[in-house]
Amino acid sequence: MISVIFDLDGTLVDSEPNYYESGRRTLERHGVPDFTWEQHARFIGIGTLETLELLKERYGLRAPVEQLLAEQNAAYLELARTRTEAFPEMRGLVERLHARGVPMAVASGSSREAIEAVLEGTGLSALLTTAVSAEEVERGKPAPDVFLEAARRLGAAPASCAVVEDAAPGALAARAAGMHCLAVPYVARSAGDPAFAGAGLLFAGGQAEFSAAVAEEWLGSLGGGWAGGG
């Protein structure tokens, strides 16, 4: 049977508005008052730590990156617990796969605390009990480390895993891990990014086009079909 590894932010849940707002607040506190959504969008799919390292250099911020990370995480957690929504069709896919007994995990660039807050706040924690944060591995996406660790915890070979991703760095990480990829671009205009070329199933229209039923059928085909059909 195939094992399925979900990215979290922008894939399972629409957390990007919360990441943008928490990052905007943090940068404003350190003298950058005009950080826009368009600027934030360039970092979608990259872990929070890596993003802050780049922003610290870009804006010449004097605070240690560890301080920036702590401040943004605190702001994000405040928002995440009450404002995060799971994409309905993605929730449907998780429920379908859970009913089939498919091994599943979350592999995210977010902190462990943020992952837990989002899963609990959206009610997905009961269905997705295995989660890996990029903080727990040596390298974040587009390196494959977080997906390989998720596979290890599931007891699955990388080749028998499928990654569900919304961003180019995650699609590259899936390929580097030797895993199948189901891509649902969060930013629709990025669907033509070469990183998505290797996806086995691409919903070019993003979440508006995504179908849990179609995804379930494709995932089943990777393992030779679901036992018992349906």
C-alpha positions as CSV (number, residue, x, y, z in Angstrom):
1,M,0.0,0.0,0.0
2,I,1.1,3.5,-0.7
3,S,2.0,5.8,2.2
4,V,1.0,9.5,1.9
5,I,3.0,12.4,3.2
6,F,1.3,15.8,3.3
7,D,2.9,19.2,3.4
8,L,0.9,21.3,5.8
9,D,0.9,25.0,5.0
10,G,-0.9,25.9,1.8
11,T,-1.6,22.2,1.1
12,L,-3.7,20.9,4.0
13,V,-4.6,24.2,5.5
14,D,-4.7,27.8,4.3
15,S,-2.1,29.1,6.8
16,E,-0.2,31.5,4.5
17,P,-2.3,34.5,5.6
18,N,-1.2,33.8,9.2
19,Y,2.4,33.4,8.2
20,Y,2.3,36.6,6.3
21,E,0.8,38.5,9.2
22,S,3.1,37.1,11.8
23,G,6.1,37.8,9.6
24,R,4.9,41.3,8.8
25,R,4.5,42.0,12.6
26,T,8.0,40.7,13.3
27,L,9.6,42.7,10.6
28,E,7.7,45.9,11.5
29,R,9.0,45.5,15.1
30,H,12.5,45.5,13.7
31,G,12.2,48.5,11.5
32,V,10.7,47.1,8.3
33,P,7.2,48.6,8.1
34,D,6.2,47.9,4.5
35,F,6.6,44.1,4.0
36,T,3.9,43.2,1.4
37,W,2.0,40.0,0.6
38,E,3.7,40.0,-2.8
39,Q,7.1,39.9,-1.0
40,H,5.9,37.2,1.3
41,A,4.7,35.1,-1.6
42,R,8.2,34.6,-2.9
43,F,9.0,32.6,0.2
44,I,6.0,30.2,0.1
45,G,7.2,26.7,0.4
46,I,10.4,27.6,2.3
47,G,10.7,27.0,6.0
48,T,10.3,29.8,8.5
49,L,13.9,29.6,9.7
50,E,15.3,29.7,6.1
51,T,13.0,32.6,5.2
52,L,14.1,34.6,8.2
53,E,17.7,34.0,7.5
54,L,17.2,35.4,4.0
55,L,15.1,38.4,5.3
56,K,17.7,39.2,8.0
57,E,20.4,39.5,5.3
58,R,18.2,41.3,2.9
59,Y,17.1,44.0,5.4
60,G,20.3,44.1,7.4
61,L,18.4,43.1,10.6
62,R,20.6,43.3,13.7
63,A,18.6,40.8,15.9
64,P,19.8,37.2,15.9
65,V,17.8,34.9,13.7
66,E,16.9,32.9,16.8
67,Q,15.2,35.9,18.3
68,L,13.3,36.7,15.0
69,L,12.2,33.1,14.8
70,A,10.9,33.1,18.4
71,E,9.0,36.3,17.8
72,Q,7.4,35.1,14.6
73,N,6.5,31.8,16.1
74,A,4.8,33.4,19.0
75,A,2.8,35.7,16.7
76,Y,2.0,32.8,14.4
77,L,0.8,30.5,17.2
78,E,-1.5,33.2,18.4
79,L,-3.1,33.4,15.0
80,A,-2.9,29.6,14.2
81,R,-5.0,28.4,17.1
82,T,-8.0,30.3,16.1
83,R,-7.8,31.4,12.4
84,T,-6.6,28.4,10.5
85,E,-9.0,26.6,8.1
86,A,-8.4,23.3,6.4
87,F,-9.1,23.1,2.7
88,P,-12.4,21.2,2.5
89,E,-11.4,18.8,-0.3
90,M,-8.0,18.1,1.4
91,R,-9.8,17.3,4.7
92,G,-12.0,15.0,2.6
93,L,-8.9,13.2,1.1
94,V,-7.4,12.7,4.6
95,E,-10.7,11.3,5.8
96,R,-11.0,8.9,2.8
97,L,-7.4,7.7,3.2
98,H,-7.8,7.3,7.0
99,A,-10.9,5.1,6.4
100,R,-8.8,2.9,4.1
101,G,-6.1,2.6,6.7
102,V,-3.5,4.3,4.6
103,P,-0.3,5.3,6.5
104,M,-0.1,9.1,6.6
105,A,2.2,11.8,7.9
106,V,2.7,15.5,7.8
107,A,6.1,16.9,6.8
108,S,6.4,20.6,7.2
109,G,8.8,23.5,7.3
110,S,6.9,24.8,10.3
111,S,8.0,24.4,13.9
112,R,6.8,21.4,15.9
113,E,4.7,23.6,18.1
114,A,3.1,25.3,15.1
115,I,2.3,22.0,13.4
116,E,0.6,20.7,16.5
117,A,-1.4,24.0,17.0
118,V,-2.7,23.9,13.4
119,L,-3.6,20.2,13.5
120,E,-5.4,20.5,16.8
121,G,-7.1,23.7,15.8
122,T,-8.4,22.2,12.6
123,G,-9.4,18.9,14.1
124,L,-6.9,17.0,11.9
125,S,-4.7,15.8,14.8
126,A,-6.8,12.6,15.3
127,L,-6.3,11.6,11.7
128,L,-2.7,12.6,11.2
129,T,-0.7,11.4,14.2
130,T,2.8,11.3,12.6
131,A,4.4,14.7,12.0
132,V,7.9,15.9,11.2
133,S,9.1,19.4,11.4
134,A,12.1,20.8,9.4
135,E,13.5,21.7,12.8
136,E,14.1,18.0,13.4
137,V,16.2,17.4,10.3
138,E,19.5,18.8,9.0
139,R,18.1,20.5,5.9
140,G,14.8,22.0,5.0
141,K,13.1,21.8,1.6
142,P,14.0,21.6,-1.3
143,A,16.4,19.1,0.4
144,P,14.5,15.7,0.9
145,D,15.4,15.3,4.6
146,V,11.9,16.0,6.1
147,F,10.2,13.6,3.7
148,L,12.7,10.9,4.2
149,E,12.3,11.2,8.0
150,A,8.6,11.0,7.6
151,A,8.9,7.8,5.5
152,R,11.3,6.4,8.2
153,R,8.7,7.0,10.9
154,L,6.0,5.4,8.9
155,G,8.2,2.4,8.2
156,A,7.8,3.0,4.5
157,A,10.3,2.8,1.6
158,P,10.6,6.2,-0.2
159,A,9.5,4.7,-3.5
160,S,6.2,3.6,-1.9
161,C,5.4,7.1,-0.7
162,A,3.5,9.9,-2.3
163,V,3.9,13.5,-1.3
164,V,1.1,16.0,-1.5
165,E,2.6,19.5,-2.0
166,D,1.6,23.0,-3.0
167,A,5.0,24.7,-3.6
168,A,8.0,24.2,-5.9
169,P,10.6,23.6,-3.1
170,G,8.4,20.8,-1.8
171,A,8.0,19.3,-5.2
172,L,11.7,19.3,-5.7
173,A,12.2,17.7,-2.3
174,A,9.8,14.9,-3.2
175,R,11.7,14.2,-6.3
176,A,15.0,14.3,-4.5
177,A,13.5,11.8,-2.0
178,G,12.5,9.4,-4.8
179,M,8.8,9.8,-4.0
180,H,5.7,10.2,-6.1
181,C,4.3,13.8,-6.1
182,L,0.7,15.1,-6.2
183,A,0.9,18.8,-6.7
184,V,-1.7,21.4,-5.9
185,P,0.0,24.8,-6.4
186,Y,-1.0,27.4,-3.8
187,V,0.0,30.1,-6.2
188,A,-1.8,29.2,-9.4
189,R,0.6,31.0,-11.6
190,S,3.4,28.9,-10.4
191,A,1.9,25.7,-11.9
192,G,4.2,26.0,-14.9
193,D,7.3,26.0,-12.7
194,P,9.7,23.3,-13.9
195,A,9.7,21.9,-10.3
196,F,6.1,20.6,-10.9
197,A,7.0,18.9,-14.2
198,G,7.8,15.7,-12.4
199,A,4.5,15.5,-10.5
200,G,2.6,12.4,-11.2
201,L,-0.7,14.3,-10.8
202,L,-0.9,18.1,-11.1
203,F,-4.0,20.2,-10.3
204,A,-2.8,23.3,-12.2
205,G,-5.8,25.3,-10.9
206,G,-4.8,24.8,-7.3
207,Q,-7.3,24.2,-4.5
208,A,-10.2,25.4,-6.7
209,E,-9.5,22.5,-9.0
210,F,-8.5,19.9,-6.5
211,S,-10.7,16.8,-6.1
212,A,-10.4,14.4,-3.2
213,A,-12.0,11.6,-5.3
214,V,-9.6,12.1,-8.2
215,A,-6.6,12.2,-5.8
216,E,-7.8,9.1,-4.0
217,E,-8.1,7.2,-7.3
218,W,-4.6,8.2,-8.4
219,L,-3.0,7.3,-5.1
220,G,-4.7,3.9,-5.2
221,S,-3.3,3.3,-8.7
222,L,0.2,3.7,-7.4
223,G,-0.3,0.6,-5.2
224,G,-2.1,-1.4,-7.9
225,G,-5.6,-0.3,-6.9
226,W,-7.4,-0.2,-3.6
227,A,-8.3,-3.6,-2.1
228,G,-12.0,-4.2,-2.5
229,G,-12.3,-1.5,-5.2
230,G,-14.4,1.7,-4.5
